[in-house]
């Protein structure tokens, strides 16, 4: 991620922070939906 950030002259720390936050949120959503699916099916 540092290469696109430097190409846009953006702060690399802020750029990677956005990526990490998005990944953690998406992972949490998927896990929550899988648990809800297991609970509702059984």
PDB file of N, CA, C and O in Angstrom:
ATOM      1  N   UNK A   1       0.796  -1.209   0.000  1.00  0.00           N
ATOM      2  CA  UNK A   1       0.000   0.000   0.000  1.00  0.00           C
ATOM      3  C   UNK A   1       0.839   1.274   0.000  1.00  0.00           C
ATOM      4  O   UNK A   1       0.314   2.334  -0.343  1.00  0.00           O
ATOM      5  N   UNK A   2       2.115   1.220   0.368  1.00  0.00           N
ATOM      6  CA  UNK A   2       2.884   2.464   0.361  1.00  0.00           C
ATOM      7  C   UNK A   2       3.071   3.049  -1.042  1.00  0.00           C
ATOM      8  O   UNK A   2       3.140   4.269  -1.190  1.00  0.00           O
ATOM      9  N   UNK A   3       3.154   2.214  -2.059  1.00  0.00           N
ATOM     10  CA  UNK A   3       3.394   2.741  -3.406  1.00  0.00           C
ATOM     11  C   UNK A   3       2.241   3.602  -3.918  1.00  0.00           C
ATOM     12  O   UNK A   3       2.489   4.702  -4.412  1.00  0.00           O
ATOM     13  N   UNK A   4       0.990   3.148  -3.821  1.00  0.00           N
ATOM     14  CA  UNK A   4      -0.101   4.044  -4.261  1.00  0.00           C
ATOM     15  C   UNK A   4      -0.197   5.304  -3.400  1.00  0.00           C
ATOM     16  O   UNK A   4      -0.544   6.375  -3.899  1.00  0.00           O
ATOM     17  N   UNK A   5       0.105   5.179  -2.125  1.00  0.00           N
ATOM     18  CA  UNK A   5       0.020   6.354  -1.250  1.00  0.00           C
ATOM     19  C   UNK A   5       1.079   7.374  -1.613  1.00  0.00           C
ATOM     20  O   UNK A   5       0.805   8.574  -1.624  1.00  0.00           O
ATOM     21  N   UNK A   6       2.287   6.914  -1.909  1.00  0.00           N
ATOM     22  CA  UNK A   6       3.320   7.867  -2.290  1.00  0.00           C
ATOM     23  C   UNK A   6       3.052   8.454  -3.668  1.00  0.00           C
ATOM     24  O   UNK A   6       3.413   9.601  -3.933  1.00  0.00           O
ATOM     25  N   UNK A   7       2.428   7.687  -4.539  1.00  0.00           N
ATOM     26  CA  UNK A   7       2.082   8.216  -5.859  1.00  0.00           C
ATOM     27  C   UNK A   7       1.039   9.326  -5.739  1.00  0.00           C
ATOM     28  O   UNK A   7       1.055  10.285  -6.512  1.00  0.00           O
ATOM     29  N   UNK A   8       0.139   9.194  -4.776  1.00  0.00           N
ATOM     30  CA  UNK A   8      -0.883  10.223  -4.546  1.00  0.00           C
ATOM     31  C   UNK A   8      -0.407  11.297  -3.572  1.00  0.00           C
ATOM     32  O   UNK A   8      -1.145  12.232  -3.260  1.00  0.00           O
ATOM     33  N   UNK A   9       0.819  11.159  -3.096  1.00  0.00           N
ATOM     34  CA  UNK A   9       1.406  12.080  -2.110  1.00  0.00           C
ATOM     35  C   UNK A   9       0.554  12.153  -0.855  1.00  0.00           C
ATOM     36  O   UNK A   9       0.351  13.225  -0.285  1.00  0.00           O
ATOM     37  N   UNK A  10       0.055  10.988  -0.432  1.00  0.00           N
ATOM     38  CA  UNK A  10      -0.749  10.906   0.778  1.00  0.00           C
ATOM     39  C   UNK A  10       0.095  10.315   1.903  1.00  0.00           C
ATOM     40  O   UNK A  10       1.170   9.764   1.665  1.00  0.00           O
ATOM     41  N   UNK A  11      -0.396  10.434   3.102  1.00  0.00           N
ATOM     42  CA  UNK A  11       0.296   9.874   4.256  1.00  0.00           C
ATOM     43  C   UNK A  11       0.137   8.355   4.244  1.00  0.00           C
ATOM     44  O   UNK A  11      -0.984   7.847   4.229  1.00  0.00           O
ATOM     45  N   UNK A  12       1.248   7.635   4.250  1.00  0.00           N
ATOM     46  CA  UNK A  12       1.179   6.173   4.149  1.00  0.00           C
ATOM     47  C   UNK A  12       0.560   5.556   5.398  1.00  0.00           C
ATOM     48  O   UNK A  12      -0.110   4.528   5.305  1.00  0.00           O
ATOM     49  N   UNK A  13       0.771   6.163   6.566  1.00  0.00           N
ATOM     50  CA  UNK A  13       0.194   5.618   7.797  1.00  0.00           C
ATOM     51  C   UNK A  13      -1.334   5.727   7.765  1.00  0.00           C
ATOM     52  O   UNK A  13      -2.029   4.785   8.149  1.00  0.00           O
ATOM     53  N   UNK A  14      -1.847   6.841   7.321  1.00  0.00           N
ATOM     54  CA  UNK A  14      -3.299   7.006   7.232  1.00  0.00           C
ATOM     55  C   UNK A  14      -3.911   6.115   6.176  1.00  0.00           C
ATOM     56  O   UNK A  14      -5.034   5.636   6.331  1.00  0.00           O
ATOM     57  N   UNK A  15      -3.184   5.894   5.115  1.00  0.00           N
ATOM     58  CA  UNK A  15      -3.669   5.046   4.031  1.00  0.00           C
ATOM     59  C   UNK A  15      -3.784   3.597   4.488  1.00  0.00           C
ATOM     60  O   UNK A  15      -4.782   2.934   4.205  1.00  0.00           O
ATOM     61  N   UNK A  16      -2.768   3.103   5.192  1.00  0.00           N
ATOM     62  CA  UNK A  16      -2.797   1.718   5.657  1.00  0.00           C
ATOM     63  C   UNK A  16      -3.804   1.550   6.788  1.00  0.00           C
ATOM     64  O   UNK A  16      -4.399   0.482   6.933  1.00  0.00           O
ATOM     65  N   UNK A  17      -4.003   2.599   7.595  1.00  0.00           N
ATOM     66  CA  UNK A  17      -4.987   2.547   8.661  1.00  0.00           C
ATOM     67  C   UNK A  17      -6.387   2.335   8.089  1.00  0.00           C
ATOM     68  O   UNK A  17      -7.174   1.569   8.645  1.00  0.00           O
ATOM     69  N   UNK A  18      -6.695   2.997   7.002  1.00  0.00           N
ATOM     70  CA  UNK A  18      -7.989   2.825   6.347  1.00  0.00           C
ATOM     71  C   UNK A  18      -8.161   1.396   5.843  1.00  0.00           C
ATOM     72  O   UNK A  18      -9.240   0.818   5.977  1.00  0.00           O
ATOM     73  N   UNK A  19      -7.118   0.829   5.270  1.00  0.00           N
ATOM     74  CA  UNK A  19      -7.176  -0.537   4.759  1.00  0.00           C
ATOM     75  C   UNK A  19      -7.379  -1.545   5.883  1.00  0.00           C
ATOM     76  O   UNK A  19      -8.185  -2.466   5.753  1.00  0.00           O
ATOM     77  N   UNK A  20      -6.660  -1.379   6.977  1.00  0.00           N
ATOM     78  CA  UNK A  20      -6.774  -2.298   8.112  1.00  0.00           C
ATOM     79  C   UNK A  20      -8.170  -2.218   8.727  1.00  0.00           C
ATOM     80  O   UNK A  20      -8.761  -3.246   9.057  1.00  0.00           O
ATOM     81  N   UNK A  21      -8.691  -1.019   8.881  1.00  0.00           N
ATOM     82  CA  UNK A  21     -10.029  -0.841   9.451  1.00  0.00           C
ATOM     83  C   UNK A  21     -11.088  -1.494   8.578  1.00  0.00           C
ATOM     84  O   UNK A  21     -11.995  -2.147   9.093  1.00  0.00           O
ATOM     85  N   UNK A  22     -10.989  -1.330   7.284  1.00  0.00           N
ATOM     86  CA  UNK A  22     -11.941  -1.937   6.360  1.00  0.00           C
ATOM     87  C   UNK A  22     -11.869  -3.457   6.426  1.00  0.00           C
ATOM     88  O   UNK A  22     -12.901  -4.128   6.423  1.00  0.00           O
ATOM     89  N   UNK A  23     -10.658  -4.004   6.486  1.00  0.00           N
ATOM     90  CA  UNK A  23     -10.491  -5.457   6.563  1.00  0.00           C
ATOM     91  C   UNK A  23     -11.079  -6.011   7.857  1.00  0.00           C
ATOM     92  O   UNK A  23     -11.759  -7.037   7.835  1.00  0.00           O
ATOM     93  N   UNK A  24     -10.828  -5.349   8.974  1.00  0.00           N
ATOM     94  CA  UNK A  24     -11.349  -5.816  10.267  1.00  0.00           C
ATOM     95  C   UNK A  24     -12.875  -5.739  10.291  1.00  0.00           C
ATOM     96  O   UNK A  24     -13.527  -6.660  10.781  1.00  0.00           O
ATOM     97  N   UNK A  25     -13.448  -4.663   9.772  1.00  0.00           N
ATOM     98  CA  UNK A  25     -14.908  -4.531   9.735  1.00  0.00           C
ATOM     99  C   UNK A  25     -15.542  -5.603   8.859  1.00  0.00           C
ATOM    100  O   UNK A  25     -16.550  -6.198   9.239  1.00  0.00           O
ATOM    101  N   UNK A  26     -14.964  -5.851   7.694  1.00  0.00           N
ATOM    102  CA  UNK A  26     -15.513  -6.865   6.791  1.00  0.00           C
ATOM    103  C   UNK A  26     -15.410  -8.254   7.402  1.00  0.00           C
ATOM    104  O   UNK A  26     -16.338  -9.054   7.283  1.00  0.00           O
ATOM    105  N   UNK A  27     -14.295  -8.545   8.052  1.00  0.00           N
ATOM    106  CA  UNK A  27     -14.121  -9.842   8.691  1.00  0.00           C
ATOM    107  C   UNK A  27     -15.132 -10.035   9.817  1.00  0.00           C
ATOM    108  O   UNK A  27     -15.722 -11.107   9.950  1.00  0.00           O
ATOM    109  N   UNK A  28     -15.329  -9.000  10.624  1.00  0.00           N
ATOM    110  CA  UNK A  28     -16.310  -9.075  11.708  1.00  0.00           C
ATOM    111  C   UNK A  28     -17.720  -9.271  11.188  1.00  0.00           C
ATOM    112  O   UNK A  28     -18.502 -10.017  11.777  1.00  0.00           O
ATOM    113  N   UNK A  29     -18.051  -8.616  10.101  1.00  0.00           N
ATOM    114  CA  UNK A  29     -19.380  -8.773   9.512  1.00  0.00           C
ATOM    115  C   UNK A  29     -19.594 -10.195   9.013  1.00  0.00           C
ATOM    116  O   UNK A  29     -20.652 -10.783   9.235  1.00  0.00           O
ATOM    117  N   UNK A  30     -18.600 -10.742   8.346  1.00  0.00           N
ATOM    118  CA  UNK A  30     -18.716 -12.106   7.827  1.00  0.00           C
ATOM    119  C   UNK A  30     -18.852 -13.112   8.960  1.00  0.00           C
ATOM    120  O   UNK A  30     -19.671 -14.028   8.881  1.00  0.00           O
ATOM    121  N   UNK A  31     -18.057 -12.951  10.013  1.00  0.00           N
ATOM    122  CA  UNK A  31     -18.143 -13.865  11.151  1.00  0.00           C
ATOM    123  C   UNK A  31     -19.503 -13.752  11.818  1.00  0.00           C
ATOM    124  O   UNK A  31     -20.101 -14.765  12.181  1.00  0.00           O
ATOM    125  N   UNK A  32     -20.001 -12.528  11.983  1.00  0.00           N
ATOM    126  CA  UNK A  32     -21.315 -12.338  12.606  1.00  0.00           C
ATOM    127  C   UNK A  32     -22.423 -12.996  11.788  1.00  0.00           C
ATOM    128  O   UNK A  32     -23.322 -13.623  12.347  1.00  0.00           O
ATOM    129  N   UNK A  33     -22.357 -12.854  10.476  1.00  0.00           N
ATOM    130  CA  UNK A  33     -23.377 -13.467   9.626  1.00  0.00           C
ATOM    131  C   UNK A  33     -23.295 -14.988   9.650  1.00  0.00           C
ATOM    132  O   UNK A  33     -24.325 -15.661   9.624  1.00  0.00           O
ATOM    133  N   UNK A  34     -22.092 -15.534   9.699  1.00  0.00           N
ATOM    134  CA  UNK A  34     -21.945 -16.986   9.771  1.00  0.00           C
ATOM    135  C   UNK A  34     -22.475 -17.544  11.090  1.00  0.00           C
ATOM    136  O   UNK A  34     -23.115 -18.596  11.110  1.00  0.00           O
ATOM    137  N   UNK A  35     -22.210 -16.841  12.185  1.00  0.00           N
ATOM    138  CA  UNK A  35     -22.733 -17.283  13.486  1.00  0.00           C
ATOM    139  C   UNK A  35     -24.247 -17.198  13.497  1.00  0.00           C
ATOM    140  O   UNK A  35     -24.908 -18.117  13.981  1.00  0.00           O
ATOM    141  N   UNK A  36     -24.812 -16.118  12.974  1.00  0.00           N
ATOM    142  CA  UNK A  36     -26.270 -15.969  12.924  1.00  0.00           C
ATOM    143  C   UNK A  36     -26.889 -17.069  12.064  1.00  0.00           C
ATOM    144  O   UNK A  36     -27.953 -17.597  12.387  1.00  0.00           O
ATOM    145  N   UNK A  37     -26.219 -17.404  10.982  1.00  0.00           N
ATOM    146  CA  UNK A  37     -26.726 -18.474  10.111  1.00  0.00           C
ATOM    147  C   UNK A  37     -26.740 -19.823  10.837  1.00  0.00           C
ATOM    148  O   UNK A  37     -27.696 -20.591  10.730  1.00  0.00           O
ATOM    149  N   UNK A  38     -25.663 -20.093  11.573  1.00  0.00           N
ATOM    150  CA  UNK A  38     -25.598 -21.350  12.337  1.00  0.00           C
ATOM    151  C   UNK A  38     -26.668 -21.409  13.416  1.00  0.00           C
ATOM    152  O   UNK A  38     -27.266 -22.461  13.641  1.00  0.00           O
ATOM    153  N   UNK A  39     -26.911 -20.288  14.083  1.00  0.00           N
ATOM    154  CA  UNK A  39     -27.893 -20.257  15.149  1.00  0.00           C
ATOM    155  C   UNK A  39     -29.303 -20.406  14.591  1.00  0.00           C
ATOM    156  O   UNK A  39     -30.123 -21.111  15.180  1.00  0.00           O
ATOM    157  N   UNK A  40     -29.600 -19.762  13.476  1.00  0.00           N
ATOM    158  CA  UNK A  40     -30.952 -19.798  12.932  1.00  0.00           C
ATOM    159  C   UNK A  40     -31.273 -21.114  12.242  1.00  0.00           C
ATOM    160  O   UNK A  40     -32.427 -21.544  12.235  1.00  0.00           O
ATOM    161  N   UNK A  41     -30.277 -21.751  11.668  1.00  0.00           N
ATOM    162  CA  UNK A  41     -30.536 -23.006  10.963  1.00  0.00           C
ATOM    163  C   UNK A  41     -30.797 -24.146  11.954  1.00  0.00           C
ATOM    164  O   UNK A  41     -31.642 -25.011  11.725  1.00  0.00           O
ATOM    165  N   UNK A  42     -30.059 -24.120  13.039  1.00  0.00           N
ATOM    166  CA  UNK A  42     -30.212 -25.247  13.991  1.00  0.00           C
ATOM    167  C   UNK A  42     -31.242 -25.018  15.022  1.00  0.00           C
ATOM    168  O   UNK A  42     -31.466 -25.879  15.873  1.00  0.00           O
TER     169      UNK A  42
END
